[in-house]
């Protein structure tokens, strides 16, 4: 039988990751994090993850550079970063977005909060 435990996480008490993201929830197969009011910056360092990332823009604007392609992200847009893809973000306007990772980003020491 599947685990049907419901977990509620308050963003006010969630751990913060190394790049300022707030971890909202994490399960066995997926985790969710919030980027809240990220100020415009130069590119974040290029990196790769062994997990897939999907995201949804709530407010603001950013550019996602992934494997040599640049995608502009605006409110209502969503995106996918496949596992193993080199990518970076450039925040253009104060940015709020929700991301989910599968498998969870914050397991086995892959990201430390």
Secondary structure, DSSP 8 states (H G I E B T S, - for coil): ----------GGG--B-TTS-EEEEE-SS-EEEEEEEE---S----B--SSEEEEEEEEEEEEEEETTEEEEE-TT-EEEE-TT--EEEEEEEEEEEEEEEES-SSSTTSS--
